[in-house]
């Protein structure tokens, strides 16, 4: 049950609005008439309906203990650290592939992603293999990434032909 109290200068003029299990209840001074009570109750019900439509909670959020908040933040930090580590490893693999195949970073990433997808693996797993192969010559690259299998570039008109037609 939640409540809001508004008071004027006189405690006898205090108006109390409470949410109970059966709905909103308004109590106040005797001069506070039934029509005003009905209007206020309708406004609170309408606020609840609007909150439900917009996805905002009708009930105020429950207080979260410091331990729960600390645990939630610890999980978030661990997820962010993992994401950062994975990104660094993927960037390193892109650099290795770009250097080995003499291609740009975007093409290197596309190649890395294509090999991961066709093999049913994650990009980070293929990236680990690529980076490990760069630091240990005994670890070969997957066949799909070996230098002899460089990606075929899209062919267009040669500069010589482009000049003669323009």
C-alpha positions in Angstrom: 0.0 0.0 0.0 1.4 3.4 -0.9 0.2 6.8 0.0 0.6 10.5 -0.6 -0.2 13.1 2.0 -0.7 16.8 1.2 -1.3 19.2 4.0 -2.0 22.8 4.2 -1.1 25.1 7.1 -3.8 23.4 9.3 -3.5 19.6 10.0 -7.3 19.3 9.8 -7.1 20.2 6.1 -4.8 17.2 5.4 -5.7 15.1 2.3 -4.5 11.5 2.1 -4.4 9.5 -1.1 -3.6 5.8 -0.7 -3.4 2.9 -3.1 -4.9 -0.2 -1.5 -5.6 -3.7 -2.8 -9.0 -2.6 -4.0 -7.9 0.7 -5.6 -7.2 4.3 -4.8 -8.7 5.8 -1.7 -8.9 9.5 -0.8 -9.6 10.8 2.7 -9.5 14.3 3.9 -11.4 17.0 5.8 -15.2 17.1 6.0 -15.4 20.1 3.6 -13.6 17.9 0.9 -16.7 16.8 -1.0 -17.4 13.5 -2.7 -17.2 15.0 -6.2 -13.6 16.2 -5.6 -12.8 12.8 -4.1 -14.2 11.0 -7.2 -12.2 13.4 -9.5 -9.0 12.7 -7.7 -9.5 9.0 -7.6 -10.3 9.0 -11.4 -7.1 10.9 -12.0 -5.0 8.4 -10.1 -6.6 5.5 -12.0 -6.0 7.3 -15.3 -2.4 7.8 -14.3 -2.1 4.1 -13.6 -3.6 3.3 -17.0 -1.3 5.7 -18.8 1.7 4.3 -17.0 0.7 0.8 -18.1 0.4 1.9 -21.7 3.8 3.6 -21.8 5.5 0.7 -20.0 6.2 2.8 -16.9 5.5 0.9 -13.7 2.2 1.9 -12.0 3.7 1.0 -8.6 6.8 2.9 -7.5 10.0 0.8 -7.9 10.9 -1.3 -5.0 14.0 -0.3 -3.1 17.0 -2.3 -4.0 19.4 -3.3 -1.3 23.0 -2.2 -1.6 24.1 -5.8 -1.8 21.8 -6.5 -4.8 22.9 -3.3 -6.6 26.6 -4.2 -5.9 26.0 -7.7 -7.3 24.2 -6.4 -10.4 27.0 -3.9 -11.0 29.7 -6.6 -10.6 28.0 -8.7 -13.2 27.8 -5.7 -15.6 31.5 -4.9 -15.0 32.4 -8.6 -15.8 30.4 -8.5 -19.0 32.0 -5.2 -20.1 35.5 -6.6 -19.4 34.7 -9.7 -21.4 33.4 -7.6 -24.3 36.5 -5.4 -24.3 38.8 -8.4 -24.2 36.9 -10.0 -27.1 37.0 -6.8 -29.1 40.7 -6.4 -28.6 41.3 -10.0 -29.7 39.2 -9.5 -32.9 41.0 -6.3 -33.7 44.3 -8.1 -33.4 43.1 -10.9 -35.7 41.9 -8.3 -38.2 45.4 -6.8 -38.2 47.1 -10.1 -38.7 44.8 -11.0 -41.6 45.2 -7.6 -43.2 48.9 -7.9 -43.1 49.1 -11.5 -44.3 46.7 -11.0 -47.2 47.5 -7.4 -47.9 43.9 -6.3 -47.6 42.1 -3.6 -45.8 40.7 -3.9 -42.3 37.1 -4.2 -43.5 37.9 -7.0 -45.9 39.9 -8.7 -43.2 36.9 -8.6 -40.9 34.6 -9.8 -43.6 37.0 -12.7 -44.2 37.1 -13.5 -40.5 33.3 -13.4 -40.2 32.8 -15.5 -43.3 35.2 -18.2 -42.0 33.5 -18.2 -38.6 30.0 -18.5 -40.2 30.9 -21.2 -42.6 32.5 -23.2 -39.8 29.7 -22.7 -37.4 32.0 -20.9 -34.9 32.1 -17.6 -33.2 34.2 -14.8 -34.6 36.1 -14.6 -31.3 37.0 -18.3 -31.5 38.4 -17.9 -35.0 40.2 -14.7 -33.9 41.9 -16.6 -31.1 43.3 -19.1 -33.6 44.5 -16.3 -35.9 46.2 -14.4 -33.1 47.8 -17.5 -31.6 49.1 -18.5 -35.0 50.8 -15.1 -35.3 52.7 -15.6 -32.0 53.4 -19.3 -32.4 54.7 -20.5 -35.8 53.8 -24.1 -35.0 50.1 -23.2 -35.0 48.8 -23.0 -38.6 46.0 -20.8 -39.7 42.7 -22.5 -40.7 42.8 -23.6 -44.3 40.2 -21.0 -45.2 42.5 -18.2 -43.9 45.8 -19.5 -45.4 47.6 -17.0 -47.6 47.2 -19.0 -50.7 43.4 -18.7 -50.4 43.2 -14.9 -50.5 39.8 -13.6 -51.1 38.9 -12.9 -54.7 38.5 -9.2 -55.3 35.6 -8.0 -57.3 36.7 -7.2 -60.8 35.7 -4.1 -62.6 36.9 -2.3 -65.7 40.6 -1.7 -65.8 41.7 2.0 -65.7 42.8 1.7 -69.3 39.4 0.6 -70.5 37.6 3.1 -68.3 39.6 6.0 -69.9 38.8 4.8 -73.5 35.1 4.7 -73.0 34.8 8.0 -71.1 
